[in-house]
Amino acid sequence: LKEAPPWYTRDSTCHKDFAIVTAASHEYFDRVVNLVGSVHFWNPGQRVIVFDVGMLPNQTAEARTWVDVDFRQLNFSRYPDHLTWTGWERSTYAFKPVVIW
């Protein structure tokens, strides 16, 4: 988009209790970078919660520096084995409801 749609407003005060929640492993880190950048461009100040479900240490360090981002690590040991992230080719993606909760 070259400009915001006519119905869009950048008034983030109307969404102060709203948070965008996402999760990523190292395979998807570039997509989280893009998502957070887009959110900050289109709605500055919007709260974003990013869950680490298998990022590399350098990616974790970078994500912890992002403004208006609440970075969290999902403690898989608290959940049944089927929630564990085993890589995109084998994962059940069962962790998704947990990060939204």
C-alpha positions in Angstrom: 0.0 0.0 0.0 1.3 3.4 -0.8 -1.1 5.1 1.6 -3.5 4.0 4.3 -7.1 3.0 3.4 -9.6 5.8 4.1 -11.1 3.9 7.1 -7.7 3.5 8.8 -6.7 5.7 11.7 -3.3 5.8 13.4 -4.9 6.8 16.7 -3.4 4.0 18.8 -5.3 5.2 21.9 -8.4 3.3 20.6 -6.4 0.1 20.7 -4.5 0.5 23.9 -5.5 -2.8 25.4 -5.0 -4.7 22.1 -1.8 -6.7 21.5 -0.6 -8.5 18.4 0.8 -11.9 19.4 3.1 -14.0 17.3 5.7 -16.7 17.7 8.8 -17.7 15.7 11.6 -20.2 15.6 14.9 -19.4 13.8 13.4 -20.5 10.5 10.7 -17.8 10.7 12.7 -15.0 12.3 12.9 -12.9 9.1 9.1 -13.0 9.0 8.8 -11.7 12.6 11.2 -8.9 11.7 9.0 -8.0 8.8 5.8 -8.2 10.9 7.1 -6.1 13.7 8.4 -3.5 11.3 5.1 -3.3 9.5 3.1 -3.0 12.7 5.4 -0.2 13.9 5.0 1.6 10.5 1.2 1.4 10.3 0.4 1.8 14.0 3.3 3.3 16.0 3.1 2.4 19.6 1.1 -0.8 19.0 2.1 -3.4 21.6 3.5 -6.6 20.1 4.2 -9.8 22.0 6.8 -12.1 20.4 7.3 -15.7 21.7 10.6 -17.4 21.1 9.8 -21.0 20.1 13.3 -21.9 18.9 15.2 -18.7 17.9 19.0 -18.7 17.7 20.9 -16.7 20.5 21.7 -13.8 18.1 18.1 -13.6 17.1 16.9 -13.6 20.7 19.4 -10.8 21.5 18.1 -8.7 18.6 14.4 -9.2 19.4 15.0 -8.2 23.0 16.1 -4.7 21.8 12.9 -4.0 19.8 10.8 -1.1 21.0 7.1 -1.7 22.0 7.8 -5.5 21.8 7.2 -7.8 24.8 9.6 -10.6 24.1 8.8 -13.9 25.9 10.3 -17.4 25.8 7.8 -20.3 25.8 8.7 -22.8 28.5 7.9 -26.0 26.7 8.8 -28.1 29.8 5.5 -26.9 31.4 3.4 -28.5 28.7 2.8 -32.0 27.2 5.4 -33.2 24.6 3.1 -32.7 21.7 3.4 -28.9 22.2 7.1 -28.9 21.8 8.5 -27.2 18.8 10.4 -29.8 16.7 11.0 -27.8 13.6 8.6 -26.7 10.9 8.6 -30.0 9.1 7.5 -32.0 12.2 5.8 -29.6 14.5 2.1 -30.0 15.4 1.9 -26.2 16.0 -0.1 -27.1 19.1 1.8 -24.3 20.9 -0.3 -21.6 19.2 -3.3 -21.6 21.6 -0.8 -21.4 24.5 0.8 -18.3 23.2 -2.5 -16.6 22.6 -3.8 -17.6 26.1 
